[in-house]
């Protein structure tokens, strides 16, 4: 179980060299490759996804009570 506050973002892993970079930068500190966009975990299932998603791509959670059933959306 992770006790990281929701406001603290995970470091970004470079797709080219694999080094971890601070969550706030857009290019890798080591090789200069473009890093993936900002992600956030779904509050229902925990799967990382773009912050712009309004519905979880894994479980379908949309912030409303009763939404978010992984069995229905896989």
mmCIF file as gemmi writes it, N, C-alpha and C atoms, coordinates in Angstrom:
data_model
loop_
_atom_site.group_PDB
_atom_site.id
_atom_site.type_symbol
_atom_site.label_atom_id
_atom_site.label_alt_id
_atom_site.label_comp_id
_atom_site.label_asym_id
_atom_site.label_entity_id
_atom_site.label_seq_id
_atom_site.pdbx_PDB_ins_code
_atom_site.Cartn_x
_atom_site.Cartn_y
_atom_site.Cartn_z
_atom_site.occupancy
_atom_site.B_iso_or_equiv
_atom_site.pdbx_formal_charge
_atom_site.auth_seq_id
_atom_site.auth_asym_id
_atom_site.pdbx_PDB_model_num
ATOM 1 N N . UNK Axp A 1 ? 0.856 -1.179 0 1 0 ? 1 A 1
ATOM 2 C CA . UNK Axp A 1 ? 0 0 0 1 0 ? 1 A 1
ATOM 3 C C . UNK Axp A 1 ? 0.895 1.234 0 1 0 ? 1 A 1
ATOM 4 N N . UNK Axp A 2 ? 0.552 2.173 -0.806 1 0 ? 2 A 1
ATOM 5 C CA . UNK Axp A 2 ? 1.347 3.393 -0.935 1 0 ? 2 A 1
ATOM 6 C C . UNK Axp A 2 ? 0.685 4.525 -0.15 1 0 ? 2 A 1
ATOM 7 N N . UNK Axp A 3 ? 1.491 5.267 0.589 1 0 ? 3 A 1
ATOM 8 C CA . UNK Axp A 3 ? 0.971 6.37 1.381 1 0 ? 3 A 1
ATOM 9 C C . UNK Axp A 3 ? 1.405 7.714 0.831 1 0 ? 3 A 1
ATOM 10 N N . UNK Axp A 4 ? 1.762 7.747 -0.458 1 0 ? 4 A 1
ATOM 11 C CA . UNK Axp A 4 ? 2.164 9 -1.1 1 0 ? 4 A 1
ATOM 12 C C . UNK Axp A 4 ? 0.946 9.904 -1.23 1 0 ? 4 A 1
ATOM 13 N N . UNK Axp A 5 ? 1.062 11.154 -0.807 1 0 ? 5 A 1
ATOM 14 C CA . UNK Axp A 5 ? -0.071 12.071 -0.981 1 0 ? 5 A 1
ATOM 15 C C . UNK Axp A 5 ? -0.434 12.195 -2.461 1 0 ? 5 A 1
ATOM 16 N N . UNK Axp A 6 ? -1.698 12.376 -2.787 1 0 ? 6 A 1
ATOM 17 C CA . UNK Axp A 6 ? -2.112 12.437 -4.19 1 0 ? 6 A 1
ATOM 18 C C . UNK Axp A 6 ? -1.497 13.603 -4.962 1 0 ? 6 A 1
ATOM 19 N N . UNK Axp A 7 ? -1.005 14.623 -4.271 1 0 ? 7 A 1
ATOM 20 C CA . UNK Axp A 7 ? -0.424 15.769 -4.961 1 0 ? 7 A 1
ATOM 21 C C . UNK Axp A 7 ? 1.017 15.522 -5.4 1 0 ? 7 A 1
ATOM 22 N N . UNK Axp A 8 ? 1.664 14.476 -4.888 1 0 ? 8 A 1
ATOM 23 C CA . UNK Axp A 8 ? 3.037 14.163 -5.265 1 0 ? 8 A 1
ATOM 24 C C . UNK Axp A 8 ? 2.999 13.233 -6.474 1 0 ? 8 A 1
ATOM 25 N N . UNK Axp A 9 ? 3.652 13.666 -7.564 1 0 ? 9 A 1
ATOM 26 C CA . UNK Axp A 9 ? 3.628 12.862 -8.782 1 0 ? 9 A 1
ATOM 27 C C . UNK Axp A 9 ? 4.865 11.971 -8.859 1 0 ? 9 A 1
ATOM 28 N N . UNK Axp A 10 ? 4.686 10.818 -9.471 1 0 ? 10 A 1
ATOM 29 C CA . UNK Axp A 10 ? 5.784 9.872 -9.645 1 0 ? 10 A 1
ATOM 30 C C . UNK Axp A 10 ? 6.759 10.39 -10.687 1 0 ? 10 A 1
ATOM 31 N N . UNK Axp A 11 ? 8.036 10.012 -10.561 1 0 ? 11 A 1
ATOM 32 C CA . UNK Axp A 11 ? 9.001 10.399 -11.596 1 0 ? 11 A 1
ATOM 33 C C . UNK Axp A 11 ? 8.646 9.732 -12.926 1 0 ? 11 A 1
ATOM 34 N N . UNK Axp A 12 ? 9.081 10.354 -14.007 1 0 ? 12 A 1
ATOM 35 C CA . UNK Axp A 12 ? 8.821 9.819 -15.344 1 0 ? 12 A 1
ATOM 36 C C . UNK Axp A 12 ? 10.026 8.994 -15.792 1 0 ? 12 A 1
ATOM 37 N N . UNK Axp A 13 ? 9.751 7.814 -16.337 1 0 ? 13 A 1
ATOM 38 C CA . UNK Axp A 13 ? 10.805 6.952 -16.854 1 0 ? 13 A 1
ATOM 39 C C . UNK Axp A 13 ? 11.004 7.255 -18.333 1 0 ? 13 A 1
ATOM 40 N N . UNK Axp A 14 ? 12.243 7.503 -18.718 1 0 ? 14 A 1
ATOM 41 C CA . UNK Axp A 14 ? 12.564 7.81 -20.11 1 0 ? 14 A 1
ATOM 42 C C . UNK Axp A 14 ? 12.355 6.57 -20.975 1 0 ? 14 A 1
ATOM 43 N N . UNK Axp A 15 ? 11.616 6.682 -22.082 1 0 ? 15 A 1
ATOM 44 C CA . UNK Axp A 15 ? 11.408 5.536 -22.963 1 0 ? 15 A 1
ATOM 45 C C . UNK Axp A 15 ? 12.662 5.143 -23.743 1 0 ? 15 A 1
ATOM 46 N N . UNK Axp A 16 ? 13.631 6.051 -23.849 1 0 ? 16 A 1
ATOM 47 C CA . UNK Axp A 16 ? 14.861 5.771 -24.59 1 0 ? 16 A 1
ATOM 48 C C . UNK Axp A 16 ? 15.933 5.114 -23.728 1 0 ? 16 A 1
ATOM 49 N N . UNK Axp A 17 ? 16.302 5.762 -22.598 1 0 ? 17 A 1
ATOM 50 C CA . UNK Axp A 17 ? 17.431 5.271 -21.794 1 0 ? 17 A 1
ATOM 51 C C . UNK Axp A 17 ? 17.012 4.638 -20.478 1 0 ? 17 A 1
ATOM 52 N N . UNK Axp A 18 ? 15.748 4.81 -20.072 1 0 ? 18 A 1
ATOM 53 C CA . UNK Axp A 18 ? 15.256 4.165 -18.866 1 0 ? 18 A 1
ATOM 54 C C . UNK Axp A 18 ? 15.51 4.893 -17.558 1 0 ? 18 A 1
ATOM 55 N N . UNK Axp A 19 ? 16.194 6.032 -17.601 1 0 ? 19 A 1
ATOM 56 C CA . UNK Axp A 19 ? 16.489 6.768 -16.371 1 0 ? 19 A 1
ATOM 57 C C . UNK Axp A 19 ? 15.214 7.448 -15.853 1 0 ? 19 A 1
ATOM 58 N N . UNK Axp A 20 ? 15.104 7.554 -14.514 1 0 ? 20 A 1
ATOM 59 C CA . UNK Axp A 20 ? 13.968 8.25 -13.922 1 0 ? 20 A 1
ATOM 60 C C . UNK Axp A 20 ? 14.254 9.739 -13.869 1 0 ? 20 A 1
ATOM 61 N N . UNK Axp A 21 ? 13.268 10.528 -14.252 1 0 ? 21 A 1
ATOM 62 C CA . UNK Axp A 21 ? 13.372 11.982 -14.295 1 0 ? 21 A 1
ATOM 63 C C . UNK Axp A 21 ? 12.288 12.596 -13.425 1 0 ? 21 A 1
ATOM 64 N N . UNK Axp A 22 ? 12.489 13.829 -12.938 1 0 ? 22 A 1
ATOM 65 C CA . UNK Axp A 22 ? 11.434 14.49 -12.176 1 0 ? 22 A 1
ATOM 66 C C . UNK Axp A 22 ? 10.144 14.593 -12.991 1 0 ? 22 A 1
ATOM 67 N N . UNK Axp A 23 ? 9.015 14.536 -12.311 1 0 ? 23 A 1
ATOM 68 C CA . UNK Axp A 23 ? 7.713 14.549 -12.98 1 0 ? 23 A 1
ATOM 69 C C . UNK Axp A 23 ? 7.417 15.857 -13.692 1 0 ? 23 A 1
ATOM 70 N N . UNK Axp A 24 ? 8.135 16.917 -13.351 1 0 ? 24 A 1
ATOM 71 C CA . UNK Axp A 24 ? 7.82 18.241 -13.889 1 0 ? 24 A 1
ATOM 72 C C . UNK Axp A 24 ? 8.51 18.568 -15.208 1 0 ? 24 A 1
ATOM 73 N N . UNK Axp A 25 ? 9.453 17.736 -15.669 1 0 ? 25 A 1
ATOM 74 C CA . UNK Axp A 25 ? 10.175 18.068 -16.893 1 0 ? 25 A 1
ATOM 75 C C . UNK Axp A 25 ? 9.6 17.336 -18.102 1 0 ? 25 A 1
ATOM 76 N N . UNK Axp A 26 ? 9.881 17.85 -19.296 1 0 ? 26 A 1
ATOM 77 C CA . UNK Axp A 26 ? 9.319 17.279 -20.532 1 0 ? 26 A 1
ATOM 78 C C . UNK Axp A 26 ? 10.337 16.494 -21.351 1 0 ? 26 A 1
ATOM 79 N N . UNK Axp A 27 ? 11.656 16.721 -21.112 1 0 ? 27 A 1
ATOM 80 C CA . UNK Axp A 27 ? 12.685 15.968 -21.826 1 0 ? 27 A 1
ATOM 81 C C . UNK Axp A 27 ? 13.639 15.334 -20.818 1 0 ? 27 A 1
ATOM 82 N N . UNK Axp A 28 ? 14.197 14.188 -21.183 1 0 ? 28 A 1
ATOM 83 C CA . UNK Axp A 28 ? 15.084 13.429 -20.314 1 0 ? 28 A 1
ATOM 84 C C . UNK Axp A 28 ? 16.343 14.22 -19.974 1 0 ? 28 A 1
ATOM 85 N N . UNK Axp A 29 ? 16.728 14.195 -18.694 1 0 ? 29 A 1
ATOM 86 C CA . UNK Axp A 29 ? 17.942 14.875 -18.249 1 0 ? 29 A 1
ATOM 87 C C . UNK Axp A 29 ? 19.208 14.227 -18.811 1 0 ? 29 A 1
ATOM 88 N N . UNK Axp A 30 ? 19.16 12.928 -19.113 1 0 ? 30 A 1
ATOM 89 C CA . UNK Axp A 30 ? 20.347 12.216 -19.583 1 0 ? 30 A 1
ATOM 90 C C . UNK Axp A 30 ? 20.499 12.239 -21.104 1 0 ? 30 A 1
ATOM 91 N N . UNK Axp A 31 ? 19.436 11.852 -21.833 1 0 ? 31 A 1
ATOM 92 C CA . UNK Axp A 31 ? 19.574 11.702 -23.288 1 0 ? 31 A 1
ATOM 93 C C . UNK Axp A 31 ? 18.793 12.727 -24.1 1 0 ? 31 A 1
ATOM 94 N N . UNK Axp A 32 ? 17.919 13.496 -23.446 1 0 ? 32 A 1
ATOM 95 C CA . UNK Axp A 32 ? 17.169 14.538 -24.159 1 0 ? 32 A 1
ATOM 96 C C . UNK Axp A 32 ? 15.908 14.068 -24.862 1 0 ? 32 A 1
ATOM 97 N N . UNK Axp A 33 ? 15.561 12.781 -24.719 1 0 ? 33 A 1
ATOM 98 C CA . UNK Axp A 33 ? 14.346 12.261 -25.361 1 0 ? 33 A 1
ATOM 99 C C . UNK Axp A 33 ? 13.102 12.873 -24.728 1 0 ? 33 A 1
ATOM 100 N N . UNK Axp A 34 ? 12.026 12.968 -25.518 1 0 ? 34 A 1
ATOM 101 C CA . UNK Axp A 34 ? 10.765 13.491 -25.007 1 0 ? 34 A 1
ATOM 102 C C . UNK Axp A 34 ? 10.167 12.483 -24.036 1 0 ? 34 A 1
ATOM 103 N N . UNK Axp A 35 ? 9.694 12.969 -22.888 1 0 ? 35 A 1
ATOM 104 C CA . UNK Axp A 35 ? 9.109 12.108 -21.868 1 0 ? 35 A 1
ATOM 105 C C . UNK Axp A 35 ? 7.602 12.028 -22.041 1 0 ? 35 A 1
ATOM 106 N N . UNK Axp A 36 ? 6.986 10.943 -21.547 1 0 ? 36 A 1
ATOM 107 C CA . UNK Axp A 36 ? 5.533 10.816 -21.658 1 0 ? 36 A 1
ATOM 108 C C . UNK Axp A 36 ? 4.825 11.934 -20.902 1 0 ? 36 A 1
ATOM 109 N N . UNK Axp A 37 ? 3.584 12.227 -21.289 1 0 ? 37 A 1
ATOM 110 C CA . UNK Axp A 37 ? 2.804 13.289 -20.655 1 0 ? 37 A 1
ATOM 111 C C . UNK Axp A 37 ? 2.47 12.988 -19.207 1 0 ? 37 A 1
ATOM 112 N N . UNK Axp A 38 ? 1.854 13.942 -18.547 1 0 ? 38 A 1
ATOM 113 C CA . UNK Axp A 38 ? 1.48 13.79 -17.145 1 0 ? 38 A 1
ATOM 114 C C . UNK Axp A 38 ? 0.4 12.732 -17 1 0 ? 38 A 1
ATOM 115 N N . UNK Axp A 39 ? 0.573 11.886 -15.983 1 0 ? 39 A 1
ATOM 116 C CA . UNK Axp A 39 ? -0.416 10.863 -15.687 1 0 ? 39 A 1
ATOM 117 C C . UNK Axp A 39 ? -0.83 10.964 -14.225 1 0 ? 39 A 1
ATOM 118 N N . UNK Axp A 40 ? -1.949 10.337 -13.933 1 0 ? 40 A 1
ATOM 119 C CA . UNK Axp A 40 ? -2.466 10.294 -12.57 1 0 ? 40 A 1
ATOM 120 C C . UNK Axp A 40 ? -3.114 8.932 -12.363 1 0 ? 40 A 1
ATOM 121 N N . UNK Axp A 41 ? -3.09 8.405 -11.13 1 0 ? 41 A 1
ATOM 122 C CA . UNK Axp A 41 ? -3.744 7.119 -10.905 1 0 ? 41 A 1
ATOM 123 C C . UNK Axp A 41 ? -5.26 7.281 -10.774 1 0 ? 41 A 1
ATOM 124 N N . UNK Axp A 42 ? -5.984 6.302 -11.275 1 0 ? 42 A 1
ATOM 125 C CA . UNK Axp A 42 ? -7.442 6.28 -11.107 1 0 ? 42 A 1
ATOM 126 C C . UNK Axp A 42 ? -7.737 6.095 -9.616 1 0 ? 42 A 1
ATOM 127 N N . UNK Axp A 43 ? -8.627 6.894 -9.038 1 0 ? 43 A 1
ATOM 128 C CA . UNK Axp A 43 ? -8.939 6.734 -7.616 1 0 ? 43 A 1
ATOM 129 C C . UNK Axp A 43 ? -9.662 5.424 -7.297 1 0 ? 43 A 1
ATOM 130 N N . UNK Axp A 44 ? -10.195 4.755 -8.328 1 0 ? 44 A 1
ATOM 131 C CA . UNK Axp A 44 ? -10.926 3.504 -8.112 1 0 ? 44 A 1
ATOM 132 C C . UNK Axp A 44 ? -10.022 2.275 -8.245 1 0 ? 44 A 1
ATOM 133 N N . UNK Axp A 45 ? -9.23 2.205 -9.339 1 0 ? 45 A 1
ATOM 134 C CA . UNK Axp A 45 ? -8.413 1.002 -9.578 1 0 ? 45 A 1
ATOM 135 C C . UNK Axp A 45 ? -6.91 1.251 -9.512 1 0 ? 45 A 1
ATOM 136 N N . UNK Axp A 46 ? -6.476 2.523 -9.563 1 0 ? 46 A 1
ATOM 137 C CA . UNK Axp A 46 ? -5.06 2.84 -9.421 1 0 ? 46 A 1
ATOM 138 C C . UNK Axp A 46 ? -4.237 2.816 -10.694 1 0 ? 46 A 1
ATOM 139 N N . UNK Axp A 47 ? -4.821 2.496 -11.842 1 0 ? 47 A 1
ATOM 140 C CA . UNK Axp A 47 ? -4.084 2.443 -13.101 1 0 ? 47 A 1
ATOM 141 C C . UNK Axp A 47 ? -3.71 3.864 -13.543 1 0 ? 47 A 1
ATOM 142 N N . UNK Axp A 48 ? -2.44 4.066 -13.92 1 0 ? 48 A 1
ATOM 143 C CA . UNK Axp A 48 ? -1.971 5.369 -14.389 1 0 ? 48 A 1
ATOM 144 C C . UNK Axp A 48 ? -2.574 5.675 -15.758 1 0 ? 48 A 1
ATOM 145 N N . UNK Axp A 49 ? -2.964 6.925 -15.957 1 0 ? 49 A 1
ATOM 146 C CA . UNK Axp A 49 ? -3.529 7.369 -17.23 1 0 ? 49 A 1
ATOM 147 C C . UNK Axp A 49 ? -3.342 8.864 -17.374 1 0 ? 49 A 1
ATOM 148 N N . UNK Axp A 50 ? -3.495 9.403 -18.583 1 0 ? 50 A 1
ATOM 149 C CA . UNK Axp A 50 ? -3.331 10.846 -18.783 1 0 ? 50 A 1
ATOM 150 C C . UNK Axp A 50 ? -4.269 11.649 -17.883 1 0 ? 50 A 1
ATOM 151 N N . UNK Axp A 51 ? -3.784 12.785 -17.396 1 0 ? 51 A 1
ATOM 152 C CA . UNK Axp A 51 ? -4.61 13.621 -16.515 1 0 ? 51 A 1
ATOM 153 C C . UNK Axp A 51 ? -5.823 14.189 -17.238 1 0 ? 51 A 1
ATOM 154 N N . UNK Axp A 52 ? -5.803 14.193 -18.552 1 0 ? 52 A 1
ATOM 155 C CA . UNK Axp A 52 ? -6.925 14.727 -19.328 1 0 ? 52 A 1
ATOM 156 C C . UNK Axp A 52 ? -8.092 13.744 -19.449 1 0 ? 52 A 1
ATOM 157 N N . UNK Axp A 53 ? -7.876 12.46 -19.104 1 0 ? 53 A 1
ATOM 158 C CA . UNK Axp A 53 ? -8.963 11.478 -19.177 1 0 ? 53 A 1
ATOM 159 C C . UNK Axp A 53 ? -10.046 11.81 -18.169 1 0 ? 53 A 1
ATOM 160 N N . UNK Axp A 54 ? -11.287 11.759 -18.609 1 0 ? 54 A 1
ATOM 161 C CA . UNK Axp A 54 ? -12.417 11.976 -17.703 1 0 ? 54 A 1
ATOM 162 C C . UNK Axp A 54 ? -12.999 10.645 -17.227 1 0 ? 54 A 1
ATOM 163 N N . UNK Axp A 55 ? -12.718 9.566 -17.966 1 0 ? 55 A 1
ATOM 164 C CA . UNK Axp A 55 ? -13.179 8.227 -17.616 1 0 ? 55 A 1
ATOM 165 C C . UNK Axp A 55 ? -11.965 7.304 -17.639 1 0 ? 55 A 1
ATOM 166 N N . UNK Axp A 56 ? -11.821 6.471 -16.609 1 0 ? 56 A 1
ATOM 167 C CA . UNK Axp A 56 ? -10.678 5.555 -16.529 1 0 ? 56 A 1
ATOM 168 C C . UNK Axp A 56 ? -10.705 4.565 -17.685 1 0 ? 56 A 1
ATOM 169 N N . UNK Axp A 57 ? -9.564 4.402 -18.358 1 0 ? 57 A 1
ATOM 170 C CA . UNK Axp A 57 ? -9.468 3.478 -19.486 1 0 ? 57 A 1
ATOM 171 C C . UNK Axp A 57 ? -9.477 2.022 -19.03 1 0 ? 57 A 1
ATOM 172 N N . UNK Axp A 58 ? -9.218 1.78 -17.744 1 0 ? 58 A 1
ATOM 173 C CA . UNK Axp A 58 ? -9.177 0.418 -17.224 1 0 ? 58 A 1
ATOM 174 C C . UNK Axp A 58 ? -10.524 -0.039 -16.66 1 0 ? 58 A 1
ATOM 175 N N . UNK Axp A 59 ? -11.102 0.763 -15.776 1 0 ? 59 A 1
ATOM 176 C CA . UNK Axp A 59 ? -12.31 0.308 -15.076 1 0 ? 59 A 1
ATOM 177 C C . UNK Axp A 59 ? -13.559 1.105 -15.398 1 0 ? 59 A 1
ATOM 178 N N . UNK Axp A 60 ? -13.433 2.222 -16.106 1 0 ? 60 A 1
ATOM 179 C CA . UNK Axp A 60 ? -14.599 3.007 -16.464 1 0 ? 60 A 1
ATOM 180 C C . UNK Axp A 60 ? -15.055 3.993 -15.405 1 0 ? 60 A 1
ATOM 181 N N . UNK Axp A 61 ? -14.287 4.14 -14.326 1 0 ? 61 A 1
ATOM 182 C CA . UNK Axp A 61 ? -14.671 5.08 -13.261 1 0 ? 61 A 1
ATOM 183 C C . UNK Axp A 61 ? -14.71 6.499 -13.811 1 0 ? 61 A 1
ATOM 184 N N . UNK Axp A 62 ? -15.812 7.214 -13.504 1 0 ? 62 A 1
ATOM 185 C CA . UNK Axp A 62 ? -15.958 8.576 -14.015 1 0 ? 62 A 1
ATOM 186 C C . UNK Axp A 62 ? -16.199 9.588 -12.895 1 0 ? 62 A 1
ATOM 187 N N . UNK Axp A 63 ? -15.946 9.188 -11.656 1 0 ? 63 A 1
ATOM 188 C CA . UNK Axp A 63 ? -16.122 10.088 -10.531 1 0 ? 63 A 1
ATOM 189 C C . UNK Axp A 63 ? -17.488 9.984 -9.879 1 0 ? 63 A 1
ATOM 190 N N . UNK Axp A 64 ? -18.395 9.232 -10.485 1 0 ? 64 A 1
ATOM 191 C CA . UNK Axp A 64 ? -19.742 9.099 -9.94 1 0 ? 64 A 1
ATOM 192 C C . UNK Axp A 64 ? -19.863 7.789 -9.17 1 0 ? 64 A 1
ATOM 193 N N . UNK Axp A 65 ? -20.669 7.798 -8.143 1 0 ? 65 A 1
ATOM 194 C CA . UNK Axp A 65 ? -20.908 6.607 -7.345 1 0 ? 65 A 1
ATOM 195 C C . UNK Axp A 65 ? -21.473 5.491 -8.225 1 0 ? 65 A 1
ATOM 196 N N . UNK Axp A 66 ? -20.934 4.297 -8.06 1 0 ? 66 A 1
ATOM 197 C CA . UNK Axp A 66 ? -21.422 3.152 -8.826 1 0 ? 66 A 1
ATOM 198 C C . UNK Axp A 66 ? -20.676 2.901 -10.122 1 0 ? 66 A 1
ATOM 199 N N . UNK Axp A 67 ? -19.865 3.859 -10.565 1 0 ? 67 A 1
ATOM 200 C CA . UNK Axp A 67 ? -19.096 3.615 -11.786 1 0 ? 67 A 1
ATOM 201 C C . UNK Axp A 67 ? -17.77 2.943 -11.411 1 0 ? 67 A 1
ATOM 202 N N . UNK Axp A 68 ? -17.156 2.311 -12.378 1 0 ? 68 A 1
ATOM 203 C CA . UNK Axp A 68 ? -15.847 1.723 -12.158 1 0 ? 68 A 1
ATOM 204 C C . UNK Axp A 68 ? -15.871 0.246 -11.825 1 0 ? 68 A 1
ATOM 205 N N . UNK Axp A 69 ? -16.243 -0.589 -12.767 1 0 ? 69 A 1
ATOM 206 C CA . UNK Axp A 69 ? -16.229 -2.022 -12.591 1 0 ? 69 A 1
ATOM 207 C C . UNK Axp A 69 ? -15.26 -2.631 -13.594 1 0 ? 69 A 1
ATOM 208 N N . UNK Axp A 70 ? -14.039 -3.04 -13.139 1 0 ? 70 A 1
ATOM 209 C CA . UNK Axp A 70 ? -13.045 -3.587 -14.075 1 0 ? 70 A 1
ATOM 210 C C . UNK Axp A 70 ? -13.568 -4.759 -14.898 1 0 ? 70 A 1
ATOM 211 N N . UNK Axp A 71 ? -14.445 -5.582 -14.354 1 0 ? 71 A 1
ATOM 212 C CA . UNK Axp A 71 ? -14.943 -6.744 -15.096 1 0 ? 71 A 1
ATOM 213 C C . UNK Axp A 71 ? -15.751 -6.323 -16.32 1 0 ? 71 A 1
ATOM 214 N N . UNK Axp A 72 ? -16.431 -5.193 -16.268 1 0 ? 72 A 1
ATOM 215 C CA . UNK Axp A 72 ? -17.261 -4.738 -17.375 1 0 ? 72 A 1
ATOM 216 C C . UNK Axp A 72 ? -16.468 -4.02 -18.465 1 0 ? 72 A 1
ATOM 217 N N . UNK Axp A 73 ? -15.294 -3.48 -18.128 1 0 ? 73 A 1
ATOM 218 C CA . UNK Axp A 73 ? -14.582 -2.625 -19.068 1 0 ? 73 A 1
ATOM 219 C C . UNK Axp A 73 ? -13.276 -3.199 -19.592 1 0 ? 73 A 1
ATOM 220 N N . UNK Axp A 74 ? -12.996 -4.458 -19.365 1 0 ? 74 A 1
ATOM 221 C CA . UNK Axp A 74 ? -11.752 -5.056 -19.86 1 0 ? 74 A 1
ATOM 222 C C . UNK Axp A 74 ? -11.968 -5.727 -21.172 1 0 ? 74 A 1
